Amino acid sequence: MNDPVVQPADRIGSLKPYVTSTRSARITITLDNNEGAPVDASMLEVIKEIDPEALTRYPNANALERDITQQFGIDASRVIVTNGGDDAIDRVCRALLNPGDVMLMHTPNFVMIPRYAQLAGAKVNVVDWFNESFPEQRMLDAIDDRTKLVALISPNNPTGEVINLDTILAIACKAQSVGATVLLDQAYIEFAYDDPIEQVLDLPNVIVVRTFSKAMGLAGLRVGYAIGPKDIIDWLRTVGGPYPVSVLSLAVAQQAFDQRALREPMIARTIAHREQLRETLTAMGNVTLPSQANFVLTRFHDAAATHAALLKQGVCVRRFRQGGDIESYLRITVPADPKQQNQLLTALNTIGDTL
């Protein structure tokens, strides 16, 4: 008699591990993961000041949480620091979704959000939002009594497009009418022209997720946070581990937060480079979506060939392989460094003559 075969939980379904990209030695500029510009090396001096005994103790994020809430003028109970924005999104899904519930979101989207919803046992419904104005009415019509969570990404990944404030408010209102919560992922908000945070901060059913990975340039630390009503934040603490961020990461993140004004010139330079890149790509005859993130999404006649040609130039950008229209597009992270921007533009002009 054969032994029973071990099977995963049903919620895993057809999901596969998220595979990170590998780096070839020929790559001299990586523009595929939307990472922010590096911080000044002096910021790392704070690590030397850490008492070695502190490494024997579990970390405490209270100070950083308090400072974040003071920035927004809200109570400290309304913020939780997490292991990157991903951890915050995962907690939201596990705290708010029961098996069989529905999460509604737009597509294309940040791939981890529907993954976390599925792993919570929920069904994911989507409304197309690609190369058009945001489909507000279709989103509103899709919210019904089965909907428990509505996920909005603004600026959106991978398109860079934003959802206007009135639309966010309308969706939050409709969601509240059926007892649903809105997850507003703002990972790239520092690169946008407007920030709706003041208008959504006190809504009773909205959770805002932000990160230190993008504009702050600290993706390697894995520090993010969620802002929301106290009860929901308490639920997020309940479903996750009590010590999600290390002592070292908290120390550097605190330093970065205290000196966040120093990042403003880098952010402004990234925005200027973004518009320069969009103009260059448009002049080459490529459809480039309007972006308010630190990347642009551009349609190429042959995205696969363009991706390969850029690799030969030492430039790695994001290629999509999940099928559909997006396979004709490449997502290009905008360099904040002028030398890298010139390298990217030179590479694009070089391959433009050959493709």
Secondary structure, DSSP 8 states (H G I E B T S, - for coil): ---------GGGTT----------TT-SEEESS-------GGGGHHHHTS-GGGGGS----HHHHHHHHHHHT--GGGEEEESHHHHHHHHHHHHH--TT-EEEEEES--THHHHHHHHTT-EEEEEE-SSSS--HHHHHHH--TTEEEEEEESS-TTT-----HHHHHHHHHHHHHTT-EEEEE-TTGGGSS---HHHHTT-TTEEEEEESSSTT--GGG--EEEE--HHHHHHHHHHS-S--S-HHHHHHHHHHHHTGGGGHHHHHHHHHHHHHHHHHHHHTT-EE----SSEEEEE-TTHHHHHHHHHHTTEEEEE--SSSGGGGEEEEE--SSHHHHHHHHHHHHHHHTT-
